[in-house]
Amino acid sequence: MGSCKMGRFSMGKTTGFLEYSRELAPRRPVTQRVNDWFEIYLDLPEETLKKQGARCMDCGVPFCQTGCPVNNLIPDWNDLVYRGRWKDAVRQLHATNNFPEFTGRICPAPCEASCVLGINQPAVTIKQNEKNIVERGFQEGWIRPEPPKIRSGKKVAIVGSGPAGLAAAQQLCRAGHAVVVYEKADRIGGLLRYGIPQFKLEKHIIDRRLEQISAEGVKFVTDAEVGKNVSVENLRRDFDAIVLAGGAEHPRDLKVPGRELKGIHFAMEYLPQQNKRCLGDTVEPETEILATGKRVVIIGGGDTGADCLGTCHRQKPLSVHQFEIMPKPPDDRSPQTPWPLWPMQLRTEAAHEEGGVRDWSIATTKFTGEAGSVKQLHAVRVGPPPKFEPIPDSDFIIEADLVLIAMGFLGPVRNGMIEQLGVVLDQRGNVATDQNYMSSVTGVFAAGDMRRGQSLVVWAISEGRKAAAAVDAYLRAAVVRPAPLVSAAQQIAS
């Protein structure tokens, strides 16, 4: 487990998993939280957090680490929490993860699905422990800028400022390279800024980390869309390497009759507007999308659909329905996804607690409306995948003034930068790379959703870190006095 590095050879509380039960931070009351945009979880006392850390077993083979895309040293920092060695826990946490304050809030925690204790008991509260460790680090001032001591003289352009781009930027800057991040939006953060609702991730959490990254030397350029107002040729000329980290922004559409009616929008047309309002911006009335006083239908039962649901609740709609074409998952782990696989089972997010109607095995067949605006959604109940055959006499109509399509994404947007660079795409339409994250164009790398397709924030961070290591190796091959890639663990002074 790598425990010897911390001067220990076994867990501090070997019977902790027998003595303490799983305890999660309480959520603020629904009646309170739907009236504001603040995060919904309350704090737990330190003594409770120590007990939760003590539940981590000395299990020999920590499957949680392999279940985690960034391979977090989970048993190590769980034990350090139990011992009250918070500063050491912060160091171990950052050894593999640049942004645990993000994953500790919005990651679905595949690590917990792989927890050995989870075979026959509730898993260790890994995600909760992670969040509390990093918050303690910021509170105590232990997380500080760590600029490189030696500069390589090499320059790297990173396109996209989501979790993959930010992780690559911080790693490459600490390796001594000059890093410039180009973001097409008006603020830095990508999906974290405009895709994740405020009640799941308050934006000052992003700003706090950006201050550290900026102080380390990373330069940020906003309102800069590469391939449009930023020339691809100039980037190729001015930088020694380019990292494409623009995400998978091409939404999956619903091509049925009536799709052209007003009031039908993609989730990523809807969600950014509310984040802008929370940040004090004004949304132009002619483009404004609001659920207030409307009958809303959300098509898609995943995380993005849940984000739309929670946002709708706070805008006070008349009603909200969320439809999913897949059948309803079982309440407990499906036998088809045994431990330590990610379990197929019903998940109830905070947004689902707040209201609305969820329904499964439903396919939309068409939209109808009045005066050019949607008024009804026509649907039918369907059988299991992969055929999703309509069930006879199960069709129905539901009134709808606003329809939000949250059916996932089909990869990066092709026109513009990708076409101009001429990089080869894989069979799924993502940027194809070799094992070193380099595309078909020498010196142009890709990471995150742009490379692997729609995925999790924790995967994006992992991709950004691995791509940074590959870029660093590529650049060092031409540097007389190379600077080693500094581990994120070294950001905290001893």
Secondary structure per residue as TSV (DSSP state, phi and psi in degrees):
chain	resnum	aa	ss	phi	psi
A	1	M	-	360.0	-2.3
A	2	G	-	77.3	16.1
A	3	S	G	-71.4	-27.0
A	4	C	G	-60.2	-27.1
A	5	K	G	-60.4	-30.1
A	6	M	G	-95.6	7.7
A	7	G	T	78.6	28.2
A	8	R	-	-138.8	158.0
A	9	F	S	-125.0	-6.2
A	10	S	S	-153.1	165.1
A	11	M	-	-67.0	146.3
A	12	G	S	-69.6	-28.6
A	13	K	-	-126.5	85.3
A	14	T	T	-66.6	-20.9
A	15	T	T	-106.6	13.7
A	16	G	H	-59.4	-38.2
A	17	F	H	-68.8	-18.6
A	18	L	H	-88.6	-27.7
A	19	E	H	-92.5	-27.9
A	20	Y	-	-120.7	144.5
A	21	S	-	-99.3	160.6
A	22	R	-	-64.4	131.5
A	23	E	-	-136.5	120.9
A	24	L	-	-101.5	154.0
A	25	A	-	-62.3	135.4
A	26	P	-	-68.9	151.1
A	27	R	B	-92.0	146.5
A	28	R	-	-61.3	150.5
A	29	P	-	-55.7	142.9
A	30	V	H	-56.9	-43.8
A	31	T	H	-61.4	-23.4
A	32	Q	H	-88.7	-48.1
A	33	R	H	-73.7	-25.8
A	34	V	T	-74.0	-3.9
A	35	N	T	-103.6	8.1
A	36	D	S	-148.3	-178.2
A	37	W	-	-118.6	19.5
A	38	F	S	-83.3	160.2
A	39	E	-	-60.0	151.3
A	40	I	-	-95.2	-14.0
A	41	Y	B	-92.1	141.6
A	42	L	-	-93.7	166.7
A	43	D	-	-83.9	154.2
A	44	L	-	-107.6	147.8
A	45	P	-	-65.6	153.9
A	46	E	H	-58.4	-37.7
A	47	E	H	-62.8	-37.1
A	48	T	H	-66.6	-41.1
A	49	L	H	-63.8	-38.1
A	50	K	H	-62.8	-40.4
A	51	K	H	-65.4	-37.2
A	52	Q	H	-66.4	-37.3
A	53	G	H	-64.8	-34.6
A	54	A	H	-68.0	-19.4
A	55	R	T	-71.0	-17.7
A	56	C	S	-66.3	125.2
A	57	M	-	-87.4	159.2
A	58	D	-	-85.2	71.3
A	59	C	-	-86.6	1.3
A	60	G	S	83.3	-62.1
A	61	V	S	-113.5	102.9
A	62	P	-	-79.4	89.6
A	63	F	H	-60.8	-23.3
A	64	C	H	-58.8	-35.6
A	65	Q	H	-67.6	-39.8
A	66	T	H	-78.5	-24.3
A	67	G	H	-73.6	-18.0
A	68	C	S	-90.7	125.4
A	69	P	T	-60.6	-26.1
A	70	V	T	-98.4	6.2
A	71	N	-	55.1	47.7
A	72	N	-	-54.6	145.5
A	73	L	-	-83.7	65.0
A	74	I	H	-63.4	-48.8
A	75	P	H	-60.1	-35.2
A	76	D	H	-62.0	-52.6
A	77	W	H	-79.5	-19.7
A	78	N	H	-64.7	-43.6
A	79	D	H	-66.0	-37.7
A	80	L	H	-66.4	-34.0
A	81	V	H	-63.2	-45.7
A	82	Y	H	-57.9	-38.7
A	83	R	H	-81.0	-6.8
A	84	G	T	77.0	16.2
A	85	R	-	-93.4	69.6
A	86	W	H	-65.8	-38.7
A	87	K	H	-64.7	-41.3
A	88	D	H	-65.5	-35.9
A	89	A	H	-64.7	-38.8
A	90	V	H	-61.9	-41.5
A	91	R	H	-62.9	-46.7
A	92	Q	H	-65.8	-36.0
A	93	L	H	-65.1	-41.9
A	94	H	H	-79.0	-6.3
A	95	A	T	-63.3	-25.5
A	96	T	T	-126.7	-10.7
A	97	N	-	-136.8	117.8
A	98	N	S	-70.0	-30.2
A	99	F	-	-134.0	64.2
A	100	P	H	-65.3	-18.7
A	101	E	H	-69.7	-22.0
A	102	F	H	-83.1	-52.8
A	103	T	H	-65.8	-31.8
A	104	G	H	-68.1	-12.7
A	105	R	H	-107.3	-41.2
A	106	I	H	-120.3	-1.6
A	107	C	-	-75.5	139.1
A	108	P	-	-74.2	0.8
A	109	A	-	63.0	63.7
A	110	P	H	-62.2	-21.8
A	111	C	H	-60.7	-40.3
A	112	E	H	-70.2	-31.9
A	113	A	H	-66.2	-23.8
A	114	S	T	-98.0	-1.9
A	115	C	-	-60.7	130.4
A	116	V	G	-60.6	-37.6
A	117	L	G	-60.9	-27.3
A	118	G	G	-70.1	-5.4
A	119	I	G	-61.1	-42.9
A	120	N	T	-137.8	8.2
A	121	Q	S	-141.2	165.8
A	122	P	-	-59.7	135.9
A	123	A	-	-65.9	164.9
A	124	V	-	-64.2	146.0
A	125	T	-	-79.5	66.5
A	126	I	H	-64.4	-48.8
A	127	K	H	-61.1	-43.8
A	128	Q	H	-63.5	-42.0
A	129	N	H	-62.9	-40.9
A	130	E	H	-58.6	-47.9
A	131	K	H	-60.9	-43.9
A	132	N	H	-70.4	-30.7
A	133	I	H	-64.3	-50.5
A	134	V	H	-68.4	-35.8
A	135	E	H	-66.2	-36.0
A	136	R	H	-64.1	-38.2
A	137	G	H	-62.8	-43.8
A	138	F	H	-68.3	-40.5
A	139	Q	H	-61.0	-40.2
A	140	E	H	-85.4	-6.6
A	141	G	T	77.7	20.6
A	142	W	-	-81.0	-20.3
A	143	I	-	-96.8	107.3
A	144	R	-	-130.1	161.1
A	145	P	-	-61.2	139.1
A	146	E	-	-129.6	75.9
A	147	P	-	-66.6	153.0
A	148	P	-	-67.9	149.2
A	149	K	S	-85.3	-22.6
A	150	I	S	-128.8	134.0
A	151	R	-	-99.8	140.5
A	152	S	-	-83.7	-21.5
A	153	G	S	86.0	0.0
A	154	K	-	-97.5	150.4
A	155	K	E	-121.1	136.6
A	156	V	E	-126.8	131.9
A	157	A	E	-102.3	131.7
A	158	I	E	-116.9	126.1
A	159	V	E	-101.8	108.6
A	160	G	-	111.4	132.8
A	161	S	-	-117.6	29.9
A	162	G	S	-77.2	-168.5
A	163	P	H	-60.2	-35.3
A	164	A	H	-68.1	-46.8
A	165	G	H	-64.1	-41.5
A	166	L	H	-68.1	-40.6
A	167	A	H	-64.4	-43.9
A	168	A	H	-63.5	-40.3
A	169	A	H	-62.7	-46.7
A	170	Q	H	-65.9	-43.0
A	171	Q	H	-63.4	-44.3
A	172	L	H	-70.0	-35.1
A	173	C	H	-64.9	-42.7
A	174	R	H	-68.0	-20.5
A	175	A	T	-78.9	-6.2
A	176	G	T	104.3	1.3
A	177	H	-	-88.6	151.0
A	178	A	E	-81.7	121.7
A	179	V	E	-119.3	131.4
A	180	V	E	-123.6	126.8
A	181	V	E	-104.0	127.0
A	182	Y	E	-106.0	126.4
A	183	E	-	-127.2	127.9
A	184	K	S	-75.0	-22.7
A	185	A	S	-79.6	176.8
A	186	D	S	-84.5	-9.2
A	187	R	S	-136.7	157.0
A	188	I	S	-82.4	145.1
A	189	G	-	138.3	-19.2
A	190	G	T	56.8	-131.2
A	191	L	H	-59.7	-34.4
A	192	L	H	-62.3	-36.6
A	193	R	H	-79.8	-48.5
A	194	Y	H	-115.2	-5.5
A	195	G	T	-101.6	-39.9
A	196	I	S	-85.4	126.0
A	197	P	-	-62.5	156.4
A	198	Q	T	-59.8	-35.4
A	199	F	T	-72.8	-11.3
A	200	K	T	-100.3	-30.2
A	201	L	S	-150.3	99.3
A	202	E	-	-66.3	139.1
A	203	K	T	-73.9	-15.9
A	204	H	H	-67.7	-20.1
A	205	I	H	-65.6	-39.2
A	206	I	H	-68.4	-46.6
A	207	D	H	-59.4	-37.8
A	208	R	H	-59.9	-43.4
A	209	R	H	-74.3	-34.4
A	210	L	H	-63.5	-33.4
A	211	E	H	-60.9	-41.3
A	212	Q	H	-64.9	-47.0
A	213	I	H	-64.3	-40.6
A	214	S	H	-63.9	-41.9
A	215	A	H	-65.5	-23.1
A	216	E	H	-80.1	-13.6
A	217	G	T	122.1	-3.6
A	218	V	-	-72.5	134.4
A	219	K	E	-100.9	138.9
A	220	F	E	-117.7	137.0
A	221	V	E	-126.7	117.1
A	222	T	-	-98.6	172.9
A	223	D	S	51.5	36.7
A	224	A	-	-124.4	96.3
A	225	E	-	-97.9	109.5
A	226	V	B	-66.7	130.0
A	227	G	T	100.5	-11.0
A	228	K	T	-122.7	-85.5
A	229	N	T	-91.6	0.3
A	230	V	B	-123.2	121.5
A	231	S	-	-74.4	130.4
A	232	V	H	-61.3	-40.9
A	233	E	H	-61.0	-39.7
A	234	N	H	-65.4	-39.8
A	235	L	H	-63.6	-43.4
A	236	R	H	-62.8	-33.9
A	237	R	H	-77.9	-39.7
A	238	D	H	-91.0	-15.2
A	239	F	-	-122.7	149.9
A	240	D	S	-80.5	-21.6
A	241	A	E	-154.7	154.1
A	242	I	E	-129.0	135.8
A	243	V	E	-114.6	119.9
A	244	L	E	-89.4	113.9
A	245	A	-	-136.9	44.2
A	246	G	-	-87.0	2.4
A	247	G	-	80.9	178.8
A	248	A	-	-108.4	90.4
A	249	E	-	-102.2	2.1
A	250	H	-	-85.9	106.4
A	251	P	B	-75.6	149.8
A	252	R	-	-78.3	123.3
A	253	D	-	-93.3	166.3
A	254	L	-	-114.2	99.4
A	255	K	-	-92.1	83.6
A	256	V	-	-130.3	161.2
A	257	P	T	-56.5	138.9
A	258	G	T	89.4	1.1
A	259	R	T	-60.3	-24.2
A	260	E	T	-79.1	-7.2
A	261	L	S	-63.7	148.5
A	262	K	B	-68.6	150.0
A	263	G	T	95.1	2.6
A	264	I	E	-112.1	118.7
A	265	H	E	-137.1	152.3
A	266	F	E	-71.7	151.9
A	267	A	H	-57.1	-38.0
A	268	M	H	-83.3	4.6
A	269	E	H	-89.7	-30.8
A	270	Y	H	-85.5	-50.8
A	271	L	H	-61.6	-44.9
A	272	P	H	-59.6	-31.5
A	273	Q	H	-62.0	-42.9
A	274	Q	H	-69.0	-36.4
A	275	N	H	-62.5	-37.3
A	276	K	H	-65.3	-40.9
A	277	R	H	-61.3	-43.2
A	278	C	H	-63.5	-27.2
A	279	L	T	-87.6	2.8
A	280	G	T	94.5	6.2
A	281	D	-	-82.4	159.6
A	282	T	-	-105.5	129.9
A	283	V	-	-93.9	131.0
A	284	E	-	-61.6	132.3
A	285	P	G	-55.6	-34.9
A	286	E	G	-72.3	-18.2
A	287	T	G	-112.2	2.1
A	288	E	-	-70.5	136.5
A	289	I	-	-120.9	113.7
A	290	L	-	-131.9	144.7
A	291	A	-	-91.8	-6.8
A	292	T	T	-53.7	121.6
A	293	G	T	69.9	14.2
A	294	K	S	-112.7	159.4
A	295	R	E	-91.6	111.4
A	296	V	E	-107.3	138.6
A	297	V	E	-124.3	127.0
A	298	I	E	-105.6	124.2
A	299	I	E	-102.3	109.8
A	300	G	-	128.6	127.0
A	301	G	-	-105.5	14.9
A	302	G	S	-88.2	-162.2
A	303	D	H	-61.5	-41.0
A	304	T	H	-65.0	-39.0
A	305	G	H	-62.2	-40.1
A	306	A	H	-65.9	-36.2
A	307	D	H	-63.7	-40.5
A	308	C	H	-64.1	-40.2
A	309	L	H	-62.0	-49.3
A	310	G	H	-63.2	-36.1
A	311	T	H	-67.2	-42.2
A	312	C	H	-59.1	-45.6
A	313	H	H	-54.0	-40.6
A	314	R	H	-76.4	-14.5
A	315	Q	T	-95.3	1.3
A	316	K	-	61.3	68.8
A	317	P	-	-79.4	170.4
A	318	L	S	-74.6	-41.0
A	319	S	E	-160.3	158.1
A	320	V	E	-139.1	130.0
A	321	H	E	-121.0	140.6
A	322	Q	E	-121.7	119.0
A	323	F	E	-109.0	142.0
A	324	E	E	-133.0	134.8
A	325	I	S	-75.8	-26.2
A	326	M	S	-74.0	156.0
A	327	P	-	-68.8	159.6
A	328	K	-	-64.0	128.5
A	329	P	-	-69.6	159.7
A	330	P	-	-68.6	156.3
A	331	D	S	-66.0	-33.4
A	332	D	S	-113.5	172.0
A	333	R	-	-53.4	129.6
A	334	S	-	-70.3	141.0
A	335	P	T	-59.6	-20.7
A	336	Q	T	-76.6	-13.3
A	337	T	S	-128.2	67.7
A	338	P	-	-70.0	162.4
A	339	W	T	-54.7	140.7
A	340	P	T	-97.7	24.9
A	341	L	S	-72.4	158.2
A	342	W	-	-62.8	120.3
A	343	P	-	-76.5	138.0
A	344	M	-	-84.2	107.5
A	345	Q	-	-160.9	162.6
A	346	L	-	-68.7	130.8
A	347	R	-	-118.7	130.2
A	348	T	-	-109.1	108.8
A	349	E	-	-81.2	168.0
A	350	A	H	-57.2	-37.0
A	351	A	H	-63.0	-33.4
A	352	H	H	-70.7	-30.2
A	353	E	H	-66.0	-24.8
A	354	E	T	-83.4	-7.3
A	355	G	-	132.8	-171.7
A	356	G	-	88.5	168.4
A	357	V	E	-117.2	124.3
A	358	R	E	-100.4	140.7
A	359	D	E	-147.8	147.8
A	360	W	E	-119.8	168.5
A	361	S	S	57.6	45.4
A	362	I	E	-124.9	131.4
A	363	A	E	-118.9	132.7
A	364	T	E	-79.4	132.4
A	365	T	E	-104.3	-32.4
A	366	K	E	-171.0	167.9
A	367	F	E	-119.6	145.5
A	368	T	E	-130.7	159.4
A	369	G	E	-158.6	-168.8
A	370	E	E	-135.6	137.8
A	371	A	T	53.4	34.8
A	372	G	T	85.0	1.0
A	373	S	E	-115.8	147.3
A	374	V	E	-66.8	140.8
A	375	K	E	-133.9	-25.0
A	376	Q	E	-138.7	145.1
A	377	L	E	-112.2	126.6
A	378	H	E	-101.3	131.5
A	379	A	E	-143.7	169.0
A	380	V	E	-144.2	146.0
A	381	R	E	-80.0	143.0
A	382	V	B	-127.0	162.0
A	383	G	-	-80.3	-171.6
A	384	P	S	-72.3	162.6
A	385	P	T	-68.4	160.3
A	386	P	T	-89.8	-6.1
A	387	K	T	-83.1	-33.0
A	388	F	-	50.1	48.7
A	389	E	-	-70.3	134.6
A	390	P	B	-60.9	139.5
A	391	I	-	-86.5	125.9
A	392	P	T	-54.8	139.0
A	393	D	T	60.7	27.6
A	394	S	-	-109.6	5.3
A	395	D	-	-72.1	151.3
A	396	F	E	-153.3	167.7
A	397	I	E	-125.5	137.1
A	398	I	E	-127.0	138.4
A	399	E	E	-69.6	137.9
A	400	A	-	-151.6	124.3
A	401	D	S	-98.8	-20.0
A	402	L	E	-142.7	125.8
A	403	V	E	-119.2	127.9
A	404	L	E	-114.4	121.8
A	405	I	E	-94.4	114.0
A	406	A	-	-127.1	62.5
A	407	M	-	-103.7	17.3
A	408	G	-	93.8	-171.2
A	409	F	B	-134.0	151.4
A	410	L	-	-107.3	16.8
A	411	G	S	114.2	-171.8
A	412	P	S	-72.8	156.8
A	413	V	-	-69.5	127.4
A	414	R	-	-82.9	-39.0
A	415	N	T	-72.5	149.7
A	416	G	T	96.8	-121.9
A	417	M	H	-57.8	-48.4
A	418	I	H	-64.3	-43.4
A	419	E	H	-63.7	-41.9
A	420	Q	H	-68.9	-34.8
A	421	L	H	-72.2	-29.6
A	422	G	T	76.0	25.5
A	423	V	-	-73.3	147.5
A	424	V	-	-77.0	139.6
A	425	L	B	-102.7	154.0
A	426	D	-	-85.4	-174.8
A	427	Q	T	-64.7	-21.9
A	428	R	T	-93.6	0.0
A	429	G	S	88.4	7.8
A	430	N	S	-90.4	165.8
A	431	V	B	-68.6	121.3
A	432	A	-	-79.3	137.7
A	433	T	-	-134.7	165.3
A	434	D	-	-87.6	-170.4
A	435	Q	T	-67.9	-12.3
A	436	N	T	-102.8	19.3
A	437	Y	S	66.6	11.4
A	438	M	B	-90.1	137.1
A	439	S	-	-76.5	-172.3
A	440	S	S	-70.4	-11.3
A	441	V	S	-102.0	122.0
A	442	T	T	-56.9	131.5
A	443	G	T	85.2	-2.8
A	444	V	E	-110.8	118.6
A	445	F	E	-111.5	166.4
A	446	A	E	-140.8	149.6
A	447	A	-	-153.7	158.2
A	448	G	T	78.8	-153.4
A	449	D	H	-62.0	-26.6
A	450	M	H	-65.9	-24.2
A	451	R	H	-101.1	-41.8
A	452	R	H	-106.5	-5.7
A	453	G	-	91.0	175.8
A	454	Q	S	-52.6	128.1
A	455	S	-	-156.3	-161.0
A	456	L	-	-93.7	158.3
A	457	V	H	-59.2	-38.7
A	458	V	H	-66.6	-33.3
A	459	W	H	-68.4	-37.4
A	460	A	H	-62.7	-42.6
A	461	I	H	-62.8	-44.2
A	462	S	H	-59.3	-45.7
A	463	E	H	-62.2	-43.2
A	464	G	H	-61.0	-41.7
A	465	R	H	-66.1	-44.5
A	466	K	H	-68.2	-39.4
A	467	A	H	-64.6	-38.7
A	468	A	H	-61.6	-42.1
A	469	A	H	-61.8	-39.4
A	470	A	H	-68.9	-41.4
A	471	V	H	-63.8	-42.1
A	472	D	H	-60.6	-43.8
A	473	A	H	-63.1	-39.8
A	474	Y	H	-62.7	-43.8
A	475	L	H	-73.5	-37.6
A	476	R	H	-65.4	-23.8
A	477	A	T	-61.9	-21.0
A	478	A	T	-114.1	10.7
A	479	V	-	-106.1	130.4
A	480	V	S	-66.6	-46.5
A	481	R	S	-116.8	86.6
A	482	P	-	-69.1	148.1
A	483	A	-	-101.9	127.9
A	484	P	-	-67.0	152.6
A	485	L	-	-72.0	113.8
A	486	V	-	-77.6	133.6
A	487	S	-	-69.5	145.8
A	488	A	G	-63.0	-20.0
A	489	A	G	-64.0	-24.2
A	490	Q	G	-82.9	4.6
A	491	Q	G	-73.6	-17.0
A	492	I	S	-105.6	123.2
A	493	A	-	-65.2	147.0
A	494	S	-	-64.5	360.0
